[in-house]
Amino acid sequence: MTFHLASRFRWALGLAAVLVVTGAGIAILLTSGTDGPAAHQSAVAPSNIAGRRTACLAGDSSEAAARTDTAAIWSAMQDASQQRQLNVQQLFVPAPTPDQALPYLAGLSAQHCDLVVTVGPAFGQALETATKANPGTQFVAVTTDGQPALAEVSMITGSDSDKAAEIRRRALGLPTPGS
């Protein structure tokens, strides 16, 4: 005995078979991973394996490039690192507003920068919030004369060499780890 199906029934039966196979494939894909805690990556926890203090220089990339004091400050920080086993790093990113600068400052604090030196108004203005949120980090704003003072923010003005000397002094003044 042979079954003859009308074309519309063959079409419906073929569609049902395709849907069943597709559904089974999707179910296998969704259940093939693990759902336990090992399936999720843990957050990266930065560590300072050298056990050194860290001083960081940060600012808006276009502002930092236009300033004459940026190179002098970076040079002073590098000099301090040679004298005192100090890690130094710089972070210049496009962040022309305080709201854009704040996450970078929080990131530097999370990376255990003991001293964060900022250049430019956007990063300087973001320091008010950053100092409150990160009391274990020393923040310093290098500003130009005439820039308004910010509450609870250490501000450095003067000639390029005066600014560099003060940053160098502060970097060298960081307490040794464990003290």
Secondary structure, 3 states (H helix, E strand, C coil): CCCCCCHHHHHHHHHHHHHHHHHHHHHHHHHCCCCCHHHCCCCCCCCCCCCCCEEEEEEEHHHHHHCCHHHHHHHHHHHHHHHHCCEEEEEEECCCCHHHHHHHHHHHHHCCCCEEEEECHHHHHHHHHHHHHCCCCEEEEECCCCCCCCCCCEEECCCHHHHHHHHHHHHHCCCCCCC
